[in-house]
Amino acid sequence: MKSFTFSTSSPSSSKLSCSSPVNSANPQKGTESKRKNPFDDSQDDIIKAINLDEDTPDTPPLTVRSHPSKIPKLDGKKVDKPACHEPLKDNSPENQPEMSETDKERISSPPISNEGVNPEEFDTLSPSEETPLPNESEEELVAESSSEEESSEGDSSVDSNDSNSTIRNRSKRKKRKTKKQSRTKKRKGIRHKYRSAWEADDRFKDWIRKSSKGQRHFYCLPCNQHYSCQGGTSVVDKHDKSAKHCSNLESIKNVADVFPTKKKIDTSSKERKIKEAEIRMCLFMGEHNISFNSADHLVSLIKAVAPVANEMTCNRTKCTQILKNVIATDTVESLIEQLKADDFALILDESTDRTDKKNLGLVTRYVTKDLRVIDQFLALLPCPDATAAGLHKTITDYFKENDIPYRKNMVGLGSDGPNVMTGVHKGLHKLFKDEIPHLFSLKCTCHSLAIVASNACEELPKEVEALLREAYGYLQHSCKRLIKVKEFQDFVGVKPHKILKFFDVRWLSLERCVDRFLEQWSALRLFFQSEVLEEKSEAAKPILQKFNAVNKLYLMFLKSTLPLLTDLNLEFQSERPKVHKIYSSVTTLYELILSFYMKPEHLAKNDVETYKYKDPQYFKPLKDIFVGGEANAALSNQNKNLPSDLLQGFRTKCLNFYVKLCSEIQRVFPFNSNEMKVSKSFSFLKPQNIQGINSISSAASFTFTNHLNIDFTKIDLEFLKLKRLEVFNEEKFHEMPLLAFWQKVALLKKGDNSEAFPLINKLVRYILTLPHSSAAVERIFSAVNLNVTKLRNQLDTDTTDAIIQAKAYIKINQAACYNVPVPISMIDRHNKNMYDPKVP
C-alpha cells in the first residue's frame, strides 16, 4: 500500500512524493504539521512544484490521512488505502508551512452540532438533513471550482499524480457543496413516538395505553384499536374528540372496572370491604355447620335487608318467637280460613323422629278459585297413642279446636296401607267414614307399588338379595377396602361409583342398587377374590361364592323388570292430580306383565278382570318367557357353560316372579273395587279422552259425590255441549295440559256472564281435590329429619312445626326467602305480644 506525503522545505519548493510505507513498529506521537491550503492564491505554484521523486532530503515527509471513501480514482481504478500515520522526523514550527487566512478561519470555526434535535421524539437525521457547514458560502465553492478548472486547463504538462490530486480536491469541494444544499432544505419525515406522559394527562389517562404494535402507536381502551402516533399530542387529542371514541366511552361509562389500571390496594376501599364481607359470610357458614347450598340465597337475602340491617335486632329468642308466633301462626290461620270455606282432602302419616318422639303429620289438598291444586302442610302433632282410635282423636280434636267443619268439607282421605290406617273394621279410614259417609279414601299408590315389588321379589332366590346386602356391609366401614376397590375399578375401566345400600322402606332403592351392582360386577368380583387369596379373609369367602353366573342372571332380570314399577311409582309421587290415572296406569302395567309369560290368544279373548293369570295352560313355554335383553344375551353366550337344570330353574323362578307380581297387583288394586271404578269414571278429566266419552253422569253417581247435588241429566247435556263447542275445536283445547284445559273451560261464560258449564266445573274441582298418594306428607318427615339432628335434638314439636310452616309459606307463594311477599297481617303480629302468644 502506498501513502501520500508532503515534503516541504519552503513554500516555493513543496513537493508531493509517493513512497512506500514506512516501518511504524515504534510510532512517535505528535501533531501533524500545518500544511498550506491548496486552495489559496499560491495554488498554481504548489501544483507546478509537484514531482514524483521519492527522496526529499531537505525535510521529513508529512503523512496525509485520507478516508477510504474519499480516495480519488486514477484511470478508473481506486487508489490503495493509505497507511496509518508515519512518525514525523521533525515537527518543529519553523519547519512547517505557513497557513493561509482561509485555513486559519476554517480551523477556528466551531464544530457541527445537532442543536435543536430531540433524540426522544425524532429519528436520526438523514444525510440530506444535516446542518450546513459554517463560514462557507455557495459563491466561494463555485469560485474555487472555476479556478481549479482554469488552472487545470492552463497547465497540460502536469503528470498523472498532479491530475489525481486535482480530482481529489474537486471531490471534496463537490461533497461540501452537496452538504450545504441539502442542509438548506426544510426538514421532513418527522416520526413521533409514544409518550408515557400521556397516561398522566387528565385528558387521556382514562383510556390511552401503550400499544403492543410498537413505539409508533398508542392503544385506545374503549375503541379497542391501535392508532398511529404520527402527529404527536395533536393526533391523540383529535382522537379523544372524535365521535366514535366519545360514543364508545359513553357506552361503557356505567360498567365497573372497565380499564384494568394498576392501583395500589386501598385498605379502606369498597373492594376490600366487599371481600371482607364475603369472608365473614363464609366464616358464619363454617362456624354454624350450614350447607353451602344456602349461600345461593344468603347473599340475596343480605341485599334485601341491607337498607335496615344496622337497625335489626334478631337473636335466638326473638328468631324463635317470630317463627312460632308470627310466621307459623299467620300461615296456619290463613289455611284454616281456606278449609272452613271450601272442600279439602286430608293426607296423613305418623313417624318417629331421631329423638324417639312420635309425630303425626297432616297435609291438606285444596283447589283455589283459579283451579290451582295445592298440597299445604297443616300441622305436626304429638302422637303418643299411635292406634287408630288415638290418631282419630288427635285429628278430630285439632279440627274442633280450630272450628274446622271437617264433617262437611273433608271429601278425601289418603294414607299408607297398614292395618292401623286401612283396617276394614277398626282402621282410621273406617272411623272417619262412619262420621263422613261421602268420604273418599285411598291407600297410597306409591306404597302399594312398593309392596307389590317387594312381595314379588320373594319368588327369587334369597341369595341375590343377600349378595347386595353383604357386599355393601363388607365395604361400608373400611377405608382401606374402599381404596382397594377403587384400584380394581381403575384396572377394569369402570367409573369409581360407590356401592349403594338396599333399604326395604325406600320405594326406589332396589332398582338403583341392582343397576350399580351390575355396573361394578367385574371390579367387585376381583376385589373379593383378592381378599380371599391374599388377605385370607374368611368373611369374604361366602360373598365370593355368591358372585356366580346364575346370580348375575337374576340381577339382569331384575334390571329389566323393576323399571316398570319404579317408573309408575315416580309418576304417582307427583303433586299434580293423578287420581284419574290410577285405573288406566295399573291396568296397562298389569296387561304388559301378563304378555311376558301368557299366550296372546288368551289375552285377546278376555278383559282385565277375567284373565286367568295363574292357569299354567295359558302360559308360554319356558324358553319363550321374557327375561330381559341382557339376560337373554347372557343365556345365549353361556348356554353351553351352564348346566341345563340351572337354566331351567332360572326361567322357572322368573315365571313365578311374574305370577306373584300379577297376584299382588290384583290384591292391592282390585279392579272391581269402588276406588278403581271411580278412577275409571274420572278418565274424562284427561282432555285427550273427551271425544271418546259420551256421558260423565257415572262419575257423579257415587255415594261420595251425593253431597254435590248434581243433576245427572244436566251435567251430561253440558258435557255434550262442551264436546261440540266451536271454540273447543278451533283452539284445540283437547291438546292442552289437564289443568290448563279445565282452567280455560272455567273461564267460558254465557251471555249473562254466568258460567257456561257450572256443573262440570263443580265436579272437576271436586275430583282435583281427591288424593292419590301420601308422598306429600313423606316429604314433611324428610324435612323434619333435616332439622331434628344429633346437634339439634332439643327441638320440641312446636318449634319443628314452625320451621316446616315457614318452608310451606315460601313454597305456596312460589318464591324464595329473599323475595317472598310479607303480608300486612304477618307484620301486625310482629310486636311485643309475640313473646306471650296468649295475649290477643
Stockholm file with secondary structure:
# STOCKHOLM 1.0

chainA/1-840         MKSFTFSTSSPSSSKLSCSSPVNSANPQKGTESKRKNPFDDSQDDIIKAINLDEDTPDTPPLTVRSHPSKIPKLDGKKVDKPACHEPLKDNSPENQPEMSETDKERISSPPISNEGVNPEEFDTLSPSEETPLPNESEEELVAESSSEEESSEGDSSVDSNDSNSTIRNRSKRKKRKTKKQSRTKKRKGIRHKYRSAWEADDRFKDWIRKSSKGQRHFYCLPCNQHYSCQGGTSVVDKHDKSAKHCSNLESIKNVADVFPTKKKIDTSSKERKIKEAEIRMCLFMGEHNISFNSADHLVSLIKAVAPVANEMTCNRTKCTQILKNVIATDTVESLIEQLKADDFALILDESTDRTDKKNLGLVTRYVTKDLRVIDQFLALLPCPDATAAGLHKTITDYFKENDIPYRKNMVGLGSDGPNVMTGVHKGLHKLFKDEIPHLFSLKCTCHSLAIVASNACEELPKEVEALLREAYGYLQHSCKRLIKVKEFQDFVGVKPHKILKFFDVRWLSLERCVDRFLEQWSALRLFFQSEVLEEKSEAAKPILQKFNAVNKLYLMFLKSTLPLLTDLNLEFQSERPKVHKIYSSVTTLYELILSFYMKPEHLAKNDVETYKYKDPQYFKPLKDIFVGGEANAALSNQNKNLPSDLLQGFRTKCLNFYVKLCSEIQRVFPFNSNEMKVSKSFSFLKPQNIQGINSISSAASFTFTNHLNIDFTKIDLEFLKLKRLEVFNEEKFHEMPLLAFWQKVALLKKGDNSEAFPLINKLVRYILTLPHSSAAVERIFSAVNLNVTKLRNQLDTDTTDAIIQAKAYIKINQAACYNVPVPISMIDRHNKNMYDPKVP
#=GR chainA/1-840 SS CCEEEEECSSGGGCEEEEECCCCCSSCCCCCCCCCCCTTSTTHHHHHHTCCCCSCCCSSCCEECCCCGGGCCEETTEECCCCCSCCCCSCCCGGGSCCCCHHHHHHHHSCCCCCTTCCTTTSCCCCGGGCCCCTTCCHHHHHHHHHHHHHHHHHCTTCCHHHHHHHHHHHHHHHHHHHHHHHHTSCCCCCCCCCCGGGGGSTTTTTTEEECTTCTTEEEETTTTEEEECTTTHHHHHHHHTSHHHHHHHHHTTTSTTCSCCCCCCCTTSHHHHHHHHHHHHHHHHHHTTCCGGGHHHHHHHHHHHGGGGGGCCCCHHHHHHHIIIIIIHHHHHHHHHHHHHSCEEEEEEEEECTTSCEEEEEEEEEECTTCCEEEEEEEEEECSCCSHHHHHHHHHHHHHHTTCCHHHHEEEEEECCSHHHHCTTTSHHHHHHHHCTTCEEEECHHHHHHHHHHHHHTTSCHHHHHHHHHHHHHHTTCHHHHHHHHHHHHHHTCCCCCCCCCCTTCTTHHHHHHHHHHHTHHHHHHHHHHHHHTSCCTTHHHHHHTCSHHHHHHHHHHHHHHHHHHHHHHHHTSSSCCGGGHHHHHHHHHHHHHHHHBCHHHHHHSCTTTCCTTCGGGBCCGGGSCCCHHHHHHHHHHTTTSCHHHHHHHHHHHHHHHHHHHHHHHHHSCTTSHHHHHHHHGGGGSGGGGGGCCCCGGGGCSGGGGGGCCCHHHHHHHHHHHHTCHHHHHTTGGGSCHHHHHHHHHHCBCTTSSBSSHHHHHHHHHHHHSCCCSHHHHHHHHHHHHHSCSTTTTCCHHHHHHHHHHHHHHHHTTCCTTTCCCCHHHHHHCSGGGGSTTCC
#=GC SS_cons         CCEEEEECSSGGGCEEEEECCCCCSSCCCCCCCCCCCTTSTTHHHHHHTCCCCSCCCSSCCEECCCCGGGCCEETTEECCCCCSCCCCSCCCGGGSCCCCHHHHHHHHSCCCCCTTCCTTTSCCCCGGGCCCCTTCCHHHHHHHHHHHHHHHHHCTTCCHHHHHHHHHHHHHHHHHHHHHHHHTSCCCCCCCCCCGGGGGSTTTTTTEEECTTCTTEEEETTTTEEEECTTTHHHHHHHHTSHHHHHHHHHTTTSTTCSCCCCCCCTTSHHHHHHHHHHHHHHHHHHTTCCGGGHHHHHHHHHHHGGGGGGCCCCHHHHHHHIIIIIIHHHHHHHHHHHHHSCEEEEEEEEECTTSCEEEEEEEEEECTTCCEEEEEEEEEECSCCSHHHHHHHHHHHHHHTTCCHHHHEEEEEECCSHHHHCTTTSHHHHHHHHCTTCEEEECHHHHHHHHHHHHHTTSCHHHHHHHHHHHHHHTTCHHHHHHHHHHHHHHTCCCCCCCCCCTTCTTHHHHHHHHHHHTHHHHHHHHHHHHHTSCCTTHHHHHHTCSHHHHHHHHHHHHHHHHHHHHHHHHTSSSCCGGGHHHHHHHHHHHHHHHHBCHHHHHHSCTTTCCTTCGGGBCCGGGSCCCHHHHHHHHHHTTTSCHHHHHHHHHHHHHHHHHHHHHHHHHSCTTSHHHHHHHHGGGGSGGGGGGCCCCGGGGCSGGGGGGCCCHHHHHHHHHHHHTCHHHHHTTGGGSCHHHHHHHHHHCBCTTSSBSSHHHHHHHHHHHHSCCCSHHHHHHHHHHHHHSCSTTTTCCHHHHHHHHHHHHHHHHTTCCTTTCCCCHHHHHHCSGGGGSTTCC
//
